[in-house]
Amino acid sequence: MYATLGDYSAAARQYAHAATARPATTYARIVSLDLVAGAEMQLKRGRIEEACETWNRAIDHMGGVQSVRTRKAVRNMRKDLAPFRARGVRCAAELDERGIDFLGR
């Protein structure tokens, strides 16, 4: 709802809360997708380092998860990071490498 209204800060907080409200071991896919959505909101606010940190946490939760949605989320993450990689933003380049590794499994 907040994202639709353009309140990306509130949306990021809601996604972060949703990610911590579930048991991560039981709901790894859902937690990772909540974190991905939160990172997208952080990026929309121009907070690339914060978004990279959140995306890294999301990928951490994706270990062992076989899901079309998580793979799509990582592909979209790589697209979102492309402009930052091109400008030499280190966290974006490092995260892109993790994305490549994840998609290569």
N, C-alpha and C positions, 0 to 999 in steps of 0.2 A: 504494500500500500504506500509506504513512504517513498519508495523508488518511483512509483507512478506520479507522485506529487512533486518529485524533484528534490526531496529532502534526503539526499544521499548519506548524510551524516547519521540521521536517525535510522535509515535503512541498514547501514553498516552495523550500528549498535544492535538492531533487532536480529540480524543474521548471526552476529557474534553470540548473542544470548541463546539463540536457537541451537547453535553448535555446542554450547556447554550444557544445555538442558537435557541432552540425551546421553546415555552410556555409549562412549566412543567405541567400545569393543563390539557391542551388539548392533550399533547403527553406524558403522564406519562409512558406508556410502553416503548416507544422509548427512552426517556430520561434515564429511568432506565437501559435499555440494553446498551446504550452508556456508562453509568457509569460503568457497569459490565465489558465491554470490556476494559475500561481505567484501572480498577483495575487489570485485568489480565495482562496488559502490565506493570503496576507498580510491580506486583509480579515477573514477569520475570526479572525485574531489581534488584530483591532482596529487595524491599522496602515494607516489610510486613506491617508495621504500616500505611503507606500511602495507601496501597491497602485495608486494613481493613476499614480505614476511608471512602474511596471511595465506597466500598461495602455497608457500613452502609447507605450512602447517597442513593445508588441505592435501597436498601430495603425500605427506607423512601418513595421513589417515587412509589414503588409497591403497596402501600396500596390501596385497592379497585380494583386493576387490576387483572382480570382473564385471564391468558395467559399461554399456554403451554411453550412458550419460556422463560418467567420469572421463572417459576417453574424449568425448565431445568437449567437455569442460576444459581439458588440458589443451586440445587443439585451439579452442577459442582464446585461452590464456596466451598461447604462443602468438596468435594474431594480434591480441591487445598489446603485447610486449614489443612487437616489431619496431614501432617508432622509437622506443626507448633503447632497444638494442642498437639501432642505427646511430643513435646519438652517443653510444658508448656508456650507457648506464650499466654499471657493473652488476647490480642485483638482478637486472632484467636479463643480462647475458647468462648469468649463473643459473637463474631459474629456467631459462629456455633450455639449457643443457639438461636439467632435471626432467623437463617436459619431453625432450627427445628420448631420454632413457626410458621414461614411463611408457611412451607410445611404442617403443621398440620391443617391449616385453611380449 
